[in-house]
Amino acid sequence: MYSKEDIEKLANTIIFLAERIEDLSKTKLLKILYILDEFSIKQTGIPFLNLKYEVWQYGPVAQDIFIDLSDDPVILKDFISLERYENKTYIKPKKGFNDDEFSSNEITFLERITEALKKHPAYVLVDFTHKKDSLWYNTALKHNLLEAFNEGFTNSSNIQLDFTELVKDEPTKLSKYLHHMSLENSLKQFKT
């Protein structure tokens, strides 16, 4: 379950991307959302969106967002629409970007990631998230999923990526990440 603030930050991140990336496909968007969280954790120890990602055949996927982008959006209904053509789904903003949920450092980070990735097709981002020794690859290997994916026995799993693996050798970032996750969990319990 997402808070109103979580949804607004996620939705405005998607709007930001859709305004700057021509023909933003669902697959490309899902990869960029993951890359935003991964690179943010690697740089600062704090996730950008704090989504939960599972190990699926075509990479790390935030299941709730995948589902929302696969049919008529529910979580993101006030912010985006979906256009389907040539067997692909494309994201279109319903409103302009609102930066209320972002710090100036987050805006700069979002701009840099967008500029770096906007010209790359989705399959390149899939390959990037699958590269050997990536968090996705190591998790799929650890849970014996690589062969199942390659042989077509399954296309998804409920195995979540453990972002502590990204910063386990960097005590300051690991501490920040663990503190952030503890705070997030405490706030979620408070809200319910």
Backbone bond lengths (Angstrom), bond angles and torsions (degrees), N, CA, C in turn:
res aa  C-N    CA-C-N  psi(-1)  N-CA   C-N-CA  omega(-1)  CA-C   N-CA-C  phi
1 M - - - 1.441 - - 1.533 108.72 -
2 Y 1.308 114.83 137.54 1.451 120.82 -177.22 1.529 109.91 -108.19
3 S 1.316 115.61 145.96 1.468 119.83 173.67 1.529 108.55 -79.71
4 K 1.321 115.92 166.95 1.466 121.13 176.85 1.533 109.88 -58.04
5 E 1.321 116.80 -41.04 1.464 121.31 -179.86 1.527 111.03 -66.49
6 D 1.346 117.10 -40.81 1.468 120.88 177.65 1.523 110.46 -59.67
7 I 1.336 115.80 -46.20 1.464 120.69 -178.70 1.524 110.67 -64.26
8 E 1.322 116.88 -42.55 1.460 119.61 -179.12 1.532 111.69 -65.61
9 K 1.324 117.37 -38.95 1.467 119.25 178.01 1.526 110.33 -67.73
10 L 1.322 116.86 -45.90 1.458 120.96 178.13 1.532 110.31 -60.26
11 A 1.325 116.39 -50.40 1.470 120.76 -177.61 1.526 111.29 -61.25
12 N 1.314 117.49 -42.29 1.461 119.46 -179.61 1.524 112.26 -72.82
13 T 1.313 117.40 -27.33 1.464 119.96 170.98 1.522 109.28 -63.38
14 I 1.323 116.41 -45.73 1.466 120.91 179.63 1.524 110.48 -64.23
15 I 1.314 117.28 -42.34 1.472 120.66 177.31 1.527 110.35 -60.27
16 F 1.330 116.36 -46.03 1.469 121.22 178.12 1.525 109.96 -54.37
17 L 1.333 116.40 -48.32 1.464 121.08 -178.96 1.527 111.14 -65.24
18 A 1.327 116.96 -45.48 1.467 121.08 -177.44 1.526 111.96 -65.50
19 E 1.331 117.62 -30.42 1.462 120.88 177.54 1.523 112.03 -72.87
20 R 1.318 117.43 -22.55 1.467 120.92 -172.82 1.525 114.30 -112.63
21 I 1.330 116.93 -12.19 1.470 120.64 -178.94 1.526 108.06 -116.95
22 E 1.307 115.03 114.94 1.459 120.17 -179.94 1.525 109.71 -64.70
23 D 1.316 116.69 134.42 1.471 122.53 179.08 1.531 111.80 51.52
24 L 1.315 116.33 58.92 1.460 121.90 178.37 1.532 109.03 -72.42
25 S 1.326 115.83 108.41 1.463 120.72 -179.13 1.524 110.40 -82.88
26 K 1.311 114.88 161.60 1.467 120.60 177.89 1.523 110.32 -58.21
27 T 1.319 117.31 -46.34 1.468 120.75 -178.36 1.521 111.08 -61.51
28 K 1.317 116.42 -46.16 1.466 119.82 -179.55 1.524 110.54 -63.18
29 L 1.331 116.31 -42.53 1.461 119.87 178.20 1.523 111.43 -60.00
30 L 1.323 117.38 -47.33 1.471 120.58 -179.01 1.525 111.45 -59.59
31 K 1.327 117.43 -38.27 1.469 120.96 178.65 1.537 110.43 -68.74
32 I 1.331 117.12 -41.69 1.466 119.87 -179.10 1.522 110.86 -66.40
33 L 1.318 117.96 -39.72 1.471 119.94 177.80 1.525 110.10 -58.89
34 Y 1.333 115.98 -44.01 1.465 119.35 177.96 1.539 110.55 -62.82
35 I 1.317 116.74 -47.08 1.466 120.56 -178.00 1.526 110.55 -60.93
36 L 1.323 117.45 -37.49 1.466 120.10 175.95 1.523 111.18 -57.98
37 D 1.334 116.82 -47.38 1.466 119.50 179.57 1.522 111.44 -66.81
38 E 1.334 117.45 -45.69 1.466 120.18 -178.32 1.528 111.62 -60.30
39 F 1.323 116.56 -50.04 1.464 119.50 -176.85 1.520 111.82 -68.69
40 S 1.307 117.51 -34.15 1.466 120.48 177.05 1.530 110.27 -63.94
41 I 1.325 116.51 -43.88 1.463 120.29 178.47 1.519 110.44 -64.48
42 K 1.330 116.96 -43.29 1.469 120.33 179.12 1.523 111.59 -61.77
43 Q 1.337 117.00 -37.56 1.471 120.35 -177.01 1.519 113.12 -82.03
44 T 1.333 117.10 -40.44 1.460 119.39 -170.37 1.527 115.02 -122.81
45 G 1.334 116.49 -17.94 1.461 120.15 -173.66 1.525 112.51 88.97
46 I 1.333 118.09 -3.25 1.465 122.91 -177.98 1.532 108.51 -117.63
47 P 1.340 118.09 129.95 1.468 119.13 177.44 1.527 111.37 -69.21
48 F 1.323 116.23 151.82 1.461 121.36 179.54 1.523 110.61 -74.92
49 L 1.325 117.14 -47.94 1.462 121.81 -178.22 1.524 113.01 -114.10
50 N 1.315 116.58 -20.26 1.462 121.90 179.42 1.528 112.56 63.78
51 L 1.334 116.08 39.79 1.463 120.63 175.53 1.522 109.41 -83.13
52 K 1.312 115.82 158.14 1.462 122.39 175.82 1.525 107.30 -98.04
53 Y 1.326 116.47 127.39 1.463 121.35 -176.49 1.518 110.04 -115.26
54 E 1.325 114.74 136.43 1.459 121.46 177.04 1.529 109.20 -106.46
55 V 1.336 115.29 158.47 1.458 121.65 178.75 1.525 108.09 -85.74
56 W 1.333 115.71 107.59 1.459 122.44 176.58 1.523 108.43 -115.95
57 Q 1.307 115.92 166.22 1.459 121.15 -176.95 1.527 112.56 -54.04
58 Y 1.317 117.08 -43.61 1.462 119.60 -176.89 1.514 112.82 -96.14
59 G 1.325 116.00 24.67 1.452 119.79 172.09 1.504 113.76 118.40
60 P 1.315 114.87 -173.44 1.457 120.01 177.03 1.533 109.56 -69.64
61 V 1.320 116.03 131.66 1.461 120.67 -176.85 1.522 110.17 -133.82
62 A 1.327 115.94 131.88 1.460 121.85 170.57 1.534 105.79 -83.81
63 Q 1.334 116.35 102.58 1.457 121.69 -170.35 1.527 113.29 -55.26
64 D 1.322 118.32 -46.53 1.469 121.33 -179.31 1.528 111.45 -57.62
65 I 1.313 116.04 -40.17 1.462 120.23 -178.17 1.525 109.64 -73.88
66 F 1.329 117.32 -40.40 1.464 121.16 175.78 1.527 110.25 -55.63
67 I 1.314 116.62 -47.84 1.465 121.27 -179.45 1.528 110.29 -63.14
68 D 1.320 116.92 -42.69 1.464 120.53 -178.89 1.529 111.46 -64.04
69 L 1.330 116.70 -30.72 1.465 121.42 -179.11 1.529 112.52 -90.41
70 S 1.327 117.31 -2.51 1.454 121.03 -177.19 1.518 113.26 -95.08
71 D 1.292 117.74 -16.32 1.454 122.95 -179.08 1.520 106.75 -137.90
72 D 1.292 117.66 -152.22 1.457 118.93 173.47 1.523 108.52 -74.35
73 P 1.338 117.91 125.34 1.464 119.94 -177.62 1.530 112.37 -57.98
74 V 1.313 114.85 143.12 1.459 122.41 174.09 1.527 107.73 -112.55
75 I 1.328 116.29 -58.34 1.466 121.54 -179.38 1.533 110.47 -61.35
76 L 1.326 115.96 -40.94 1.469 121.63 -172.68 1.531 113.21 -105.06
77 K 1.321 117.42 13.37 1.473 122.34 -171.93 1.528 114.33 -56.91
78 D 1.308 118.48 -32.42 1.462 120.79 -178.58 1.527 113.34 -82.05
79 F 1.327 116.36 -6.95 1.457 120.46 -170.53 1.527 115.03 -116.38
80 I 1.331 116.96 -32.88 1.467 119.86 -175.07 1.521 110.55 -137.38
81 S 1.323 114.19 161.70 1.459 121.06 169.02 1.527 106.79 -127.53
82 L 1.315 114.41 162.89 1.460 120.34 -179.36 1.521 108.88 -114.84
83 E 1.330 115.15 136.82 1.456 121.02 174.24 1.520 107.01 -119.77
84 R 1.316 114.78 133.70 1.463 119.44 -178.29 1.525 109.68 -116.73
85 Y 1.328 115.38 127.14 1.458 121.04 171.87 1.519 108.39 -159.64
86 E 1.325 114.20 151.35 1.462 121.57 -176.96 1.526 111.45 53.28
87 N 1.335 116.80 41.83 1.473 123.52 178.09 1.521 113.94 58.95
88 K 1.312 117.00 25.22 1.463 121.25 177.40 1.519 108.90 -129.88
89 T 1.336 114.70 155.72 1.457 121.61 177.05 1.523 108.13 -109.51
90 Y 1.333 115.88 131.26 1.459 121.92 -179.81 1.523 109.59 -118.76
91 I 1.312 115.35 146.18 1.457 122.74 -176.02 1.526 109.33 -97.68
92 K 1.329 115.68 130.42 1.459 121.72 177.97 1.527 108.71 -127.47
93 P 1.329 117.85 130.07 1.473 120.03 179.36 1.525 111.65 -71.82
94 K 1.320 116.06 143.10 1.464 121.62 174.16 1.521 111.05 -91.66
95 K 1.319 116.43 -19.13 1.468 121.29 -178.60 1.513 108.65 -146.73
96 G 1.314 116.32 170.87 1.454 121.08 -179.80 1.523 112.46 -77.73
97 F 1.316 114.79 162.28 1.460 122.59 179.41 1.527 110.55 -63.80
98 N 1.332 115.96 135.80 1.460 123.21 176.98 1.532 106.96 -121.19
99 D 1.313 117.32 121.73 1.470 120.80 -174.39 1.531 114.48 -92.79
100 D 1.333 118.24 13.22 1.469 121.36 -175.97 1.530 114.08 -57.47
101 E 1.319 118.24 -31.64 1.470 121.66 -175.66 1.531 112.93 -91.52
102 F 1.323 118.22 7.33 1.463 121.81 -171.82 1.519 111.91 -121.63
103 S 1.328 114.96 142.09 1.467 119.91 170.71 1.532 108.00 -82.70
104 S 1.315 117.05 166.72 1.470 119.81 178.20 1.531 110.25 -64.06
105 N 1.332 118.22 -34.73 1.469 120.90 176.68 1.533 111.10 -65.26
106 E 1.329 116.76 -37.86 1.463 119.83 178.56 1.525 111.18 -67.18
107 I 1.323 117.27 -38.68 1.467 120.66 177.66 1.528 109.51 -62.78
108 T 1.321 117.00 -45.31 1.469 121.22 178.53 1.523 110.44 -60.54
109 F 1.325 117.05 -44.69 1.459 121.86 178.70 1.531 110.40 -60.96
110 L 1.327 116.94 -46.45 1.462 122.34 179.49 1.534 110.55 -61.38
111 E 1.299 117.52 -41.89 1.468 121.50 177.87 1.530 110.96 -62.17
112 R 1.328 116.76 -43.74 1.469 120.88 -178.08 1.520 111.71 -66.07
113 I 1.324 117.18 -44.21 1.470 120.61 179.49 1.531 109.77 -65.44
114 T 1.319 116.63 -43.57 1.472 120.53 179.88 1.521 110.47 -60.48
115 E 1.306 117.04 -46.80 1.463 120.82 -179.62 1.537 110.69 -62.01
116 A 1.317 116.90 -40.06 1.469 120.86 -178.72 1.526 112.47 -68.87
117 L 1.326 117.79 -31.38 1.470 120.43 -171.32 1.523 115.16 -107.44
118 K 1.307 119.03 -14.15 1.465 120.41 -168.28 1.525 114.24 -61.63
119 K 1.293 119.09 -30.19 1.465 120.79 -177.77 1.532 113.21 -90.09
120 H 1.313 117.44 -8.94 1.469 120.37 -178.82 1.526 110.72 -83.98
121 P 1.342 117.22 131.82 1.469 118.95 176.86 1.531 111.25 -68.16
122 A 1.319 115.02 161.47 1.465 120.81 -176.57 1.522 112.28 -56.06
123 Y 1.346 118.14 -40.71 1.466 119.34 -176.67 1.525 112.02 -63.12
124 V 1.324 118.06 -29.48 1.469 120.92 177.23 1.535 109.58 -68.64
125 L 1.333 116.59 -39.03 1.466 120.31 178.50 1.536 110.38 -69.90
126 V 1.332 117.30 -35.66 1.474 120.37 174.74 1.522 108.57 -61.15
127 D 1.336 117.14 -48.59 1.471 120.57 178.52 1.526 111.66 -59.23
128 F 1.332 116.07 -40.11 1.462 120.58 179.82 1.530 111.14 -61.71
129 T 1.325 117.42 -44.87 1.468 120.18 -178.90 1.527 112.03 -73.12
130 H 1.344 117.17 -16.95 1.469 122.17 -179.96 1.528 113.53 -95.18
131 K 1.302 117.92 -6.47 1.468 118.78 -172.16 1.529 111.45 -56.73
132 K 1.312 114.14 152.14 1.462 120.66 -179.61 1.526 109.55 -57.22
133 D 1.318 115.45 137.23 1.466 124.70 -178.64 1.523 113.67 75.73
134 S 1.345 118.44 5.72 1.463 119.70 172.04 1.525 108.50 -73.36
135 L 1.305 117.03 164.27 1.455 121.03 178.55 1.528 110.66 -59.91
136 W 1.341 117.59 -42.56 1.467 121.34 177.72 1.522 110.51 -60.46
137 Y 1.334 116.61 -49.73 1.463 121.65 -177.60 1.528 110.95 -60.37
138 N 1.317 116.75 -49.85 1.466 120.17 -178.31 1.524 112.11 -62.80
139 T 1.331 117.09 -37.60 1.467 120.44 179.07 1.524 110.23 -70.39
140 A 1.329 117.52 -43.13 1.476 120.87 178.06 1.527 110.16 -62.46
141 L 1.317 117.06 -40.49 1.466 121.75 178.61 1.533 110.17 -64.41
142 K 1.308 117.20 -47.55 1.465 122.68 -179.02 1.532 112.05 -58.58
143 H 1.326 116.66 -35.24 1.466 121.10 -176.61 1.535 112.64 -101.84
144 N 1.340 115.83 17.58 1.469 122.04 175.96 1.530 112.87 55.67
145 L 1.308 116.78 40.74 1.461 121.21 -179.31 1.524 113.52 -99.38
146 L 1.314 119.07 -19.50 1.464 120.63 -175.59 1.525 111.62 -58.78
147 E 1.320 117.34 -48.78 1.464 120.51 -179.96 1.531 110.74 -64.17
148 A 1.323 116.88 -43.08 1.471 120.27 179.11 1.529 110.90 -60.26
149 F 1.327 117.97 -39.87 1.459 121.30 177.15 1.532 110.44 -67.49
150 N 1.344 115.87 -47.73 1.462 120.43 -177.02 1.520 112.75 -64.82
151 E 1.314 117.52 -34.63 1.468 122.01 -178.47 1.528 112.32 -87.12
152 G 1.335 117.31 -5.33 1.457 120.69 178.72 1.523 114.20 77.86
153 F 1.327 117.29 22.74 1.470 120.62 178.65 1.522 112.01 -79.26
154 T 1.311 116.48 -25.03 1.470 121.66 176.96 1.521 108.55 -154.84
155 N 1.314 116.63 159.06 1.457 119.86 176.49 1.528 112.54 -123.29
156 S 1.330 116.13 0.46 1.462 119.38 179.14 1.520 110.17 -152.09
157 S 1.298 115.30 168.67 1.459 122.18 173.45 1.524 107.53 -149.86
158 N 1.310 116.33 167.24 1.463 119.54 175.04 1.526 110.80 -102.38
159 I 1.326 117.24 15.58 1.465 122.53 177.62 1.531 108.50 -74.22
160 Q 1.325 116.22 120.18 1.470 120.46 179.31 1.524 110.81 -87.32
161 L 1.324 114.57 144.85 1.454 119.81 174.85 1.520 109.30 -72.48
162 D 1.315 115.52 139.15 1.462 122.50 179.73 1.523 108.36 -103.74
163 F 1.322 116.15 100.57 1.462 120.81 -175.31 1.526 113.24 -67.23
164 T 1.320 118.13 -14.16 1.467 118.22 176.20 1.532 110.24 -61.62
165 E 1.323 117.11 -24.96 1.469 121.18 178.00 1.531 111.74 -61.71
166 L 1.308 117.18 -29.32 1.469 120.93 -178.86 1.519 112.94 -70.79
167 V 1.331 116.36 -28.78 1.469 120.29 -173.65 1.531 112.59 -124.05
168 K 1.326 117.10 15.15 1.464 120.07 -175.10 1.525 113.58 -60.97
169 D 1.333 117.35 -24.56 1.470 120.95 -179.96 1.528 112.58 -98.60
170 E 1.335 116.23 9.91 1.462 121.32 179.56 1.528 107.98 -126.74
171 P 1.338 117.33 90.61 1.467 121.39 -171.49 1.529 115.26 -53.94
172 T 1.318 118.70 -38.67 1.464 120.35 -178.66 1.522 110.85 -66.53
173 K 1.339 116.94 -47.05 1.459 120.59 179.67 1.525 110.92 -67.65
174 L 1.319 117.10 -38.68 1.465 120.46 177.72 1.524 110.30 -61.70
175 S 1.318 116.28 -43.77 1.460 120.81 178.81 1.529 110.67 -62.15
176 K 1.329 116.82 -43.77 1.469 120.70 178.03 1.525 110.75 -60.77
177 Y 1.328 115.76 -45.07 1.463 120.10 -178.81 1.529 110.52 -62.29
178 L 1.313 116.61 -48.39 1.470 120.38 -178.54 1.533 111.02 -63.80
179 H 1.319 116.84 -40.08 1.465 120.89 177.52 1.534 110.37 -63.69
180 H 1.328 116.07 -44.42 1.468 120.50 179.11 1.534 110.58 -60.36
181 M 1.324 116.95 -45.06 1.468 120.41 -178.63 1.528 110.79 -66.34
182 S 1.307 116.89 -37.74 1.465 121.05 177.61 1.527 110.35 -63.67
183 L 1.316 116.44 -44.37 1.461 121.52 178.15 1.533 110.70 -63.09
184 E 1.328 117.24 -43.97 1.472 121.45 178.34 1.532 110.49 -58.75
185 N 1.323 116.28 -45.88 1.467 120.27 -179.53 1.524 111.26 -64.26
186 S 1.323 117.19 -39.98 1.464 120.82 178.25 1.522 111.15 -63.65
187 L 1.325 116.32 -42.07 1.471 120.00 -179.90 1.530 111.42 -67.61
188 K 1.330 117.39 -37.68 1.462 120.07 178.71 1.514 110.81 -64.61
189 Q 1.335 117.67 -38.31 1.461 120.54 178.06 1.518 110.31 -67.23
190 F 1.306 117.04 -35.46 1.453 122.12 178.89 1.525 111.99 -65.74
191 K 1.341 115.70 -38.24 1.458 121.55 -177.11 1.534 112.73 -72.53
192 T 1.326 116.92 -23.66 1.475 118.81 -176.68 1.501 111.83 -93.28
